[in-house]
Amino acid sequence: MHLLKSLLIIILITALAVVLEAVTLSSVNKLDTINNGLQKQSVNYKNYERDISLSEIIYDEKSTKGLMALIISQEEQTFKSINHKKFIQDVYQRKTYRPIWFNNKGLRKAALYDLFDHIANDDTLEDTGPLKKKYKQIKQKIAQMKERVLDKELFLDLELTSLYRSYMGHHLYGSIRWWGFQKKLKTLKRKGISADWVTNNPKYDIADMLLKHRLSYIVSRTTPSSFNYQSLQNELSRLRTVQRNGGWKKTPNSAQLRYGKSGKQVKQLIERLKKEGDYTCQANSNKFGPCLKKAIKQFQKRHGLSQSGTINNSTRKKLNLSVNWKIKKILLNLDRIKRLPDQSEDRYIMVNIPDFRLYYKESGQNELTMRVIVGDKKNRTPIFSDKVDYIVLNPYWLMPDSIVRKEMIPEILKNPNFLEQRGYEVRRDYALKRPPIDTSKVDWAKVLRTGQTKKYKFMQPPGPRNALGKIKFKFPNQFAVYLHDTPTKKLFNKYPRAFSHGCIRISEPNALLATFAKHERSINYGRAKRILQGKTKTHLNLAAPVPVHIVYLTARVKSDGLVHYLHDVYAYDAKQSRSIH
């Protein structure tokens, strides 16, 4: 029997070779570019198991011939209606032109249902979007298949692979049009506004994923585990249900919504805030009492409002934001998280610009959090990731050339004693052992006119008036941005806190230093405090650098487990458009 199967294989391979000799010269040239796919296919019999059936051999050879024709000989016609041409050419070449979703027995149902279930249940996809539409079309095609027709099956195999690639592109990378957003940032820069956003570009071999693993496994391994992604996605699912049920009723300007009152409007508001997670009292009530007031304060806090506990106009406006608005906001921020480095380390720092806060994370928990001041609308703090690798006690403030040109020299020209009054120094280089230069002998108007400002190093020595305060936390980067102390403490009581030239001023530098000292052997906190009492500049190099992520999340889940909708300080939400999937 084994000998008979071997003879049949040889006959089939010979027949296939004869047919391929008739392919046009153009097609032959294309075949040469696929790394001898035919030659590999011709020796497929070496991979067959001894107990393979004749029907399997015949299906394998016929389907290979058919797929090669669709992808190579009929390339132009095939890819008029199927997307991801290069991906499909690559993945089927790796598969030696065998079907991915079908075999001799029919559909590979487990893999197919895995793909369909993920698309059907993914709330980041729009119900009327192209991905779900395509999935429904293919699902209907399969349902209407009464008998097996090889050509139709093979074309459907390509369609399913294209659908898989579309879904994985969305799942892995999100739907923000980053290229268009970067163009908008360049426009801002031409207007003199600093604006930078570095996106993480994870490298995935989607073809390898398709050929080696179940989709469920891939999704579980590639869904972000950091920045409370899953909790934000859970809120999206809740809002999708609200959306499908028609949204929520608007909160009216009613005299009933006053402390001590009760009635239908109060009950409706309580039910709304229960679903939002703000109202947590167990008692069934329709009275505007302490519980409802507390819930309103929580709602106001989550929406960046003053926490009065009353239904004022600004609170009513936030209550009446549509469910579609919130869904859009969450989708945008889920996509932003997808393009952040998935934070595997147990310890890291996150600064969320719209939140105006720093979070020091330890094993998933907030070890420390504090208010921060970020760049103003002209000098925007860039979005990027790096690592804090050293700390400076009693730092010098080394002024950027932009500040020297735009602020320092113009002030000197107005007031020759400006530098002396502020305690600033000017040097030829950063060698602090040499004395500063005599600035009265420099023709500053000429320096400014001839563009020679970079020859002079403006700096402010350590002291109580130093712009960097007493401590700075360095993560050397292309933007010259870092975390630092500040003498202007009163600004931390303001909101929004966008006042800096781009660096991040922190409200509790000593607490952050003490937190570093807990796990960093190079930092003796007691010794550091003694150094800070003086003016000696001191470097503390970290043995274990700590990742720092400067992010821009306008909707995120905080430690209370609720979604907070934050101030879009740089108006980036409107500038980041998403493709509809």
C-alpha positions, 0 to 999 in steps of 0.5 A, a space after each residue: 500500500 505504501 509503495 502504491 501511494 509513493 507511485 501516485 505521489 510521483 505521478 501527481 508531481 510529474 503532472 504538476 511539473 508538465 502543467 507549470 512548463 506551460 506557464 507564460 514567461 512572465 509568470 515564470 519570472 515571478 516564480 523565480 522571485 519566490 525562493 523556488 516555492 515550486 521546488 519546495 512543494 515538489 518535495 512535500 511528499 518527504 513531509 507526509 506521514 506514512 498513514 496519509 490518505 490519498 485524498 489528502 495528497 490529491 487535495 494538497 497538490 491541487 490546492 497548492 497549484 490553485 494558490 500559486 495561480 491566484 497569488 502569482 499567475 493571476 496576481 493583478 486580478 486577485 488583489 483587486 479585491 483582496 488587501 495586504 498583497 505583500 503580507 499574503 505573498 509572504 505568508 503563503 510562500 512560507 506555507 509552501 502555498 498550502 491553504 491556511 484555513 482549509 484542508 482536505 476535510 473542509 474548514 479548520 473550524 477551531 482557527 476560524 471560530 477563534 478569529 470570528 469570535 475575537 472580531 465579533 466581541 472586540 469592543 474597540 471595533 465599530 459595529 458598522 466599521 469595515 472589519 466587522 462588515 468584512 467578517 459578516 460577509 465572509 461568515 455569510 459566504 461560508 454559511 451559503 457554501 452547500 458543496 465544496 468548490 476548490 477555486 472558491 475555497 482557495 479565494 476564501 482562504 486568501 480573504 480570511 488571511 487578509 481579514 486576519 491581517 487587518 484585525 491583527 494590525 488594529 489589535 497590535 498597533 491601534 488606529 491612530 493615523 500617526 503619520 498625519 499627526 506628526 505632520 501637524 506637529 511639524 506645522 506647530 514647530 514651524 510656528 515656534 511651538 515645541 511639540 514632540 511625541 515619540 511613538 513606540 513601534 513594536 516589531 511583530 512578525 504577524 505571518 509567523 504568528 498566523 502560522 504558529 499560534 492560535 489567535 487567542 494565545 497571540 491576543 493574550 500575549 500582546 494585549 498591553 498589561 501596563 497603564 491600566 489598559 485592561 480596566 480602561 477596556 472594561 469601561 469601554 465594554 460597559 459604555 458600548 452596552 449603554 450605547 447599544 441601549 440608546 445612551 443615557 437620559 440627559 440631566 435637566 436643570 431641575 429644582 429637584 436636584 438640590 440637597 435635601 430634595 427627593 423625587 424622580 430626577 434624583 432617583 434617575 441621577 442616583 442610578 446614573 452615578 451607580 452605573 458610573 461607579 461614583 455612587 457606592 451606598 447600598 441603601 435604595 434611596 431617591 433622596 439627595 442626601 450625603 451619599 449622593 453629594 459624595 457621589 457628585 464630588 467623585 464624578 466632578 473629580 473624575 471630570 476635572 471639575 471643582 468638587 462642590 457636590 452640587 449640580 451646577 452648570 459645569 457639572 450638568 454639562 459633563 453629565 450630559 456628554 454623550 456616550 459616543 463622546 466618551 467612547 471616542 475618548 477611551 478608544 483614542 487613549 487605548 490606542 495611545 497605550 498600544 504605542 507605549 512600551 509595555 512596561 514589564 519592569 516592576 518599578 517605573 515612573 509615569 508622568 501623565 501630562 494631562 493629569 499634571 501628576 507623577 506616579 512612582 510605580 512599584 509592583 503595580 501599585 502607587 508607591 508615591 504620587 505628586 503634583 507636577 508642573 509641565 511645559 506651557 502651550 508654547 514650550 510643550 513637554 515632549 512625550 517619550 520614554 527613557 530611564 533615570 540613571 543619575 540624580 544631581 544634588 545642588 545642581 547648576 541650571 545650564 540654560 538652553 541656547 533658546 532661553 539665552 537668545 530669547 530671554 537672557 541677552 534681551 534682558 542684559 541689553 535692557 539692564 546691564 546689571 541683570 545677570 549680577 542681580 539674578 546671580 547668573 554666571 557666564 562661562 566659555 565652557 562647563 569647566 566649573 573650576 575656572 572663574 566666570 567671564 566678565 560679562 561687561 566686556 562682551 558686546 551682547 548686541 553683536 553676539 545676538 546679531 551674529 548668532 554667536 550665542 552658543 559660544 557662551 554658557 549661561 548658568 545659575 549656581 546652586 542656591 535657594 533661588 536656583 530654577 532647578 531647586 535643590 535636586 534634579 533627576 536626569 534621564 539624558 535625552 534629545 529634548 534636554 528634559 528632566 525632573 527637577 525641584 523648583 523654588 516656585 512652590 505656589 504654582 503647584 496649587 494652580 490648575 492646570 499646571 502648565 508653566 515650564 519651558 518643557 521640563 517637569 517640576 516636581 512638588 516633592 523632590 525629597 520624597 522622590 529621592 527617599 523613594 529611590 533610596 529604598 532600592 538604590 544602594 548608591 543613595 544614602 538618604 541621610 548623607 544626601 540630606 546633609 549635602 542638600 543643606 550646603 551648595 556643593 554639586 553632587 552626582 549620584 549615579 544609579 546602579 539600577 536605572 528606573 524607567 520613566 514614561 512621559 505620557 499623554 492620556 486624557 482618559 485613564 483608570 486611576 487607583 480608585 478603579 474609575 475612569 478619569 477624563 482629564 484636561 487636554 492641555 495641548 489640544 492633542 485629542 483633536 489632532 489625533 484622528 483614528 481610522 474607523 475599524 
